[in-house]
Amino acid sequence: MKRMHLHVGVKSIEDSVRFYSALFGTAPVKLKDDYAKWMLEDPRINFAISTRTGKVGLDHMGLQVDDAGELNILREQMSAANISTHSDGETTCCYAKSEKSWVEDPNGLAWEAYHTMEDAQLFSASDVKAETSACCVPETKPQVACSMPSNQKSGCC
């Protein structure tokens, strides 16, 4: 079964967690100093926020699936629609180990299709290398929707 995913960049985790917890009527299922996630059933959404996006507002959207078979079906649909995809394979992003593929809509908005296998203690694999990168959106993607200058790295998870 699919779950819609929305990731929003925020200025303050504390203020945003307070707001979204009141809005959704529940606390986040995952809360870190720079990230929070709600797994809502009504509507069925994986809603995440972080201070790592490099901008405030919608960073990317996605479809989360329950297993690798569903992920393969999504990848086939992307290919059938002649949508250029980028596959990360297995990766660590947003405090989770997942297998991901990325596409970009005609307006430059990043979409991810992914299956999460388990939680992780680090935001991303780049944290292991002591890099400050927060980006889970492939670096090769143009950041069309971004308000930052094109020579600065942005993105998120």
C-alpha positions in Angstrom: 0.0 0.0 0.0 1.3 3.4 -0.9 1.6 6.4 1.5 2.0 10.0 0.2 5.2 11.7 1.5 5.6 15.4 1.9 8.8 17.0 3.2 8.8 20.6 4.3 11.8 22.8 5.3 11.2 24.8 8.5 13.0 27.5 10.4 12.4 26.0 13.9 11.9 22.4 14.8 10.4 23.2 18.2 7.9 25.7 16.8 6.9 23.5 13.9 6.6 20.4 16.0 4.3 22.2 18.3 2.2 23.6 15.4 1.9 20.3 13.4 1.3 18.2 16.5 -1.7 20.4 17.3 -2.8 20.4 13.7 -2.6 16.6 13.3 -3.7 15.9 16.9 -0.7 13.6 17.6 3.0 13.8 18.4 5.6 12.9 15.7 6.7 9.2 15.6 10.3 10.3 15.0 11.8 13.5 16.6 15.4 14.7 16.3 17.1 18.0 16.9 16.8 18.8 13.1 14.0 16.5 11.9 10.5 15.3 12.8 8.1 12.8 11.1 4.4 12.0 11.5 3.0 8.8 10.0 -0.6 9.7 9.6 -3.4 7.3 8.8 -6.1 9.8 7.9 -5.0 11.0 5.5 -2.4 8.4 4.8 0.7 10.6 4.7 4.3 10.4 5.8 4.8 14.1 6.7 8.3 15.2 7.5 9.9 18.5 8.5 13.6 19.4 8.9 15.9 22.4 9.2 18.3 20.8 6.7 16.6 21.7 3.4 18.3 25.0 2.8 14.9 26.7 2.3 11.5 27.1 4.0 8.5 25.4 2.4 7.9 22.3 0.3 11.2 20.6 -0.5 10.0 17.4 -2.2 7.1 14.9 -2.4 7.1 11.2 -2.7 5.4 7.8 -2.6 6.5 5.4 0.2 5.7 1.8 -0.3 5.6 -1.2 2.0 7.9 -3.5 0.1 10.5 -3.9 -2.7 7.9 -5.4 -5.0 5.7 -2.2 -4.9 8.9 -0.1 -5.4 9.6 -2.1 -8.6 6.1 -1.5 -9.8 6.5 2.3 -9.3 9.8 2.2 -11.1 8.2 0.4 -14.0 5.4 3.1 -14.1 8.0 5.8 -14.2 9.8 4.1 -17.1 6.6 3.5 -19.0 5.8 7.2 -18.7 9.2 8.1 -20.2 10.2 9.8 -17.0 13.9 10.1 -16.4 14.7 8.5 -13.1 17.7 8.4 -10.8 18.1 5.4 -8.5 20.1 5.8 -5.2 19.7 2.1 -4.5 20.0 1.5 -0.7 20.8 4.7 1.1 20.7 6.3 4.5 18.5 9.4 4.6 16.2 11.1 7.1 17.3 8.8 9.9 16.2 5.7 7.9 17.8 3.1 5.6 15.8 3.0 2.4 15.9 2.1 -1.3 15.0 5.1 -3.4 14.4 6.3 -6.9 13.9 9.9 -7.9 12.1 11.8 -10.7 11.4 15.4 -11.4 8.0 16.6 -12.5 7.6 19.0 -15.4 7.9 22.0 -13.0 11.2 20.8 -11.4 9.7 19.4 -8.2 11.5 16.4 -6.9 9.5 13.2 -6.3 10.9 10.1 -4.6 9.7 6.6 -4.7 11.0 4.6 -1.8 10.8 1.6 0.5 12.2 2.0 4.1 13.8 -1.0 5.6 14.8 0.2 9.1 15.6 3.2 11.3 19.1 4.8 11.3 20.9 6.8 13.9 22.3 9.3 11.3 20.4 11.8 9.1 22.4 10.7 6.1 25.3 8.6 4.9 27.3 11.9 4.5 27.1 12.4 8.3 29.5 9.5 8.6 32.0 11.4 6.5 31.6 14.5 8.8 30.2 16.5 5.9 27.5 19.0 6.5 25.4 18.0 3.6 21.8 17.5 4.3 20.8 16.5 0.8 18.9 13.3 0.1 17.6 14.7 -3.2 20.2 13.7 -5.8 22.9 16.3 -6.3 22.6 15.9 -10.1 19.0 17.2 -10.0 18.6 20.8 -10.7 17.1 22.6 -7.7 14.5 24.5 -9.8 12.1 25.2 -7.0 14.9 26.4 -4.7 15.2 30.0 -3.6 19.0 29.6 -3.0 21.5 30.6 -5.7 22.3 27.8 -8.1 25.9 27.6 -6.9 24.8 26.7 -3.3 23.9 23.2 -2.3 20.4 22.6 -1.1 17.9 19.9 -0.8 16.9 17.5 1.9 15.3 14.4 2.7 
